[in-house]
Amino acid sequence: MPEHDPTSRGRGAAIAAAEVADLPEVARLADRIWREHYPGIIPMRQIDYMLERGYSIARLSRFLSETGAGLAIASVGGARVGFAAWERDGPGTTKLDKLYVLASAHGRGVGRTLVGHVEAAALADGSATLTLRVNKQNASSIAFYRAVGFGVDAETVEDIGGGFVMDDYVMAKPLRRAGGARA
């Protein structure tokens, strides 16, 4: 799963580095996953707002061009079922900015494989910590992140415009090199 290897496999999920031509598919996946997952957590108007704000081709393309960033797509049986995007977040820290898997692919190890891929990329970039933000009401995602080694590090409320706020936990996971040594 090192960053120089654009593909990796784990428990039935194939992970491949995204290319510019893949960005419209990533945006479509995001739209479908958000509309499956977030009703009941945030209002539909906020879902629309956040999809428009975070999933334009220009916004996604920065994960392909910035140093320390990346975007990977997960496939199962040849069908694209999820993706992860990450970026540097200060010295020694990588932020897992996006991790989304179709509900129909839950329980197949896709999320764990994506997290492992991002961990390997973060370690290759010199990071010792992986962070993320998750909505405080997103119980299933919080449980998943805890299961893969993240803990709550802080709480944050951010005005994102449009009359909306992100009321999140900041979660963090110390990264370990092969053999168990902390990065």
C-alpha positions in Angstrom: 0.0 0.0 0.0 2.9 2.5 -0.2 2.2 5.7 -2.0 4.4 4.8 -4.9 2.2 1.8 -5.7 -1.0 3.3 -7.2 -3.0 0.1 -6.5 -3.5 -2.1 -3.5 -5.8 -4.9 -2.4 -7.4 -5.9 0.9 -10.3 -8.2 1.8 -11.9 -8.0 -1.7 -11.4 -4.3 -2.2 -9.0 -3.0 -4.9 -7.7 0.5 -4.2 -6.4 2.6 -7.1 -5.0 6.2 -7.2 -7.5 8.5 -8.8 -6.7 10.4 -12.0 -8.3 13.6 -13.4 -10.6 11.5 -15.6 -12.0 9.8 -12.4 -13.1 13.0 -10.7 -16.7 13.1 -12.2 -17.2 9.5 -10.9 -15.9 10.5 -7.5 -18.4 13.4 -7.4 -21.2 11.1 -8.4 -20.2 8.6 -5.7 -20.2 11.4 -3.2 -23.6 12.6 -4.2 -25.1 9.1 -3.9 -23.3 8.2 -0.6 -24.2 11.5 1.1 -27.9 11.2 0.1 -27.9 7.6 1.5 -26.1 8.4 4.7 -26.7 11.9 5.9 -30.5 12.4 6.0 -31.4 12.4 9.7 -27.9 13.7 10.6 -28.0 17.0 8.8 -30.8 18.7 6.8 -31.1 18.0 3.1 -30.3 21.7 2.3 -27.0 21.3 4.1 -26.3 18.1 2.2 -26.8 20.0 -1.1 -24.7 22.9 0.1 -21.8 20.7 1.3 -21.8 18.6 -1.9 -21.7 21.7 -4.0 -19.0 23.2 -1.8 -16.7 20.2 -1.5 -17.1 18.0 -4.6 -16.6 20.2 -7.6 -14.0 19.0 -10.1 -11.8 22.0 -9.1 -12.1 21.2 -5.4 -11.4 17.5 -5.9 -8.5 18.1 -8.3 -6.4 19.6 -5.5 -6.0 16.2 -4.0 -4.3 15.1 -7.2 -1.9 18.1 -7.4 -0.8 19.1 -3.9 2.2 17.6 -2.2 1.2 15.3 0.6 -2.3 14.9 -0.8 -4.0 12.0 -2.6 -7.3 10.6 -3.7 -7.9 6.8 -4.0 -10.9 4.9 -5.3 -12.1 1.6 -4.0 -13.6 -1.1 -6.2 -15.2 -4.4 -5.4 -15.7 -6.8 -8.3 -14.8 -4.1 -10.7 -17.5 -1.7 -9.4 -16.4 1.5 -7.7 -17.9 1.6 -4.2 -16.0 4.3 -2.3 -13.1 6.7 -2.1 -10.7 8.5 0.3 -9.0 11.8 0.0 -6.2 13.1 2.3 -3.9 16.1 2.6 -1.1 17.4 4.8 -2.4 19.2 7.9 0.7 20.7 9.4 4.1 19.2 10.3 3.9 15.4 10.9 0.1 15.3 10.4 -2.1 14.1 7.6 -5.8 14.8 7.5 -8.2 12.1 6.2 -10.5 14.7 4.5 -12.9 12.3 2.9 -13.8 8.6 3.4 -17.0 7.4 1.9 -18.2 3.9 1.0 -21.6 2.9 -0.5 -23.9 1.4 2.1 -24.2 -1.7 -0.2 -20.4 -2.3 0.3 -20.4 -1.9 4.1 -19.0 -4.8 6.1 -16.6 -5.9 3.3 -13.5 -4.3 4.6 -13.6 -1.5 2.1 -13.4 1.3 4.7 -10.6 -0.4 6.6 -8.6 -1.0 3.3 -9.0 2.7 2.4 -7.9 3.8 5.9 -4.9 1.5 5.6 -4.0 3.0 2.2 -4.2 6.5 3.6 -2.1 5.5 6.6 0.6 4.1 4.2 0.6 7.3 2.2 0.8 9.4 5.3 3.7 7.4 6.7 5.5 7.7 3.3 5.0 11.5 3.6 6.6 11.6 7.0 3.4 11.9 9.1 3.2 10.5 12.6 -0.6 11.3 13.1 -3.7 10.8 11.0 -6.6 13.1 11.8 -10.2 13.6 10.6 -13.4 15.4 11.4 -16.7 13.6 11.9 -20.2 15.0 12.7 -21.0 14.4 16.4 -24.3 12.8 15.4 -22.7 10.4 12.9 -22.7 7.4 15.3 -22.0 4.7 12.8 -18.9 6.5 11.4 -17.7 7.4 14.9 -17.9 3.7 15.8 -16.0 2.7 12.6 -13.3 5.2 13.3 -12.9 4.0 16.9 -12.7 0.4 15.6 -9.8 1.3 13.3 -7.8 3.1 16.1 -9.0 6.7 16.1 -9.9 8.5 19.4 -11.6 11.8 20.0 -9.0 14.6 20.3 -11.2 17.7 20.3 -14.6 19.1 19.5 -15.2 21.9 17.1 -18.1 24.0 15.7 -17.4 25.8 12.5 -19.6 28.2 10.6 -19.4 27.1 7.0 -21.6 29.7 5.5 -25.1 29.4 4.0 -26.5 29.4 7.5 -24.9 26.1 8.3 -22.4 24.8 10.9 -20.2 21.7 11.1 -20.5 20.4 14.7 -17.7 17.8 14.7 -15.3 15.7 16.7 -11.7 15.9 15.6 -10.4 12.4 15.9 -6.7 11.3 15.7 -4.8 8.1 15.3 -1.0 7.8 15.9 0.6 6.1 13.0 2.9 3.1 13.3 5.6 1.9 11.0 6.0 -1.8 10.1 6.9 -3.7 13.2 4.7 -1.6 15.5 7.1 1.4 16.1 5.3 4.8 16.2 6.2 7.0 13.3 
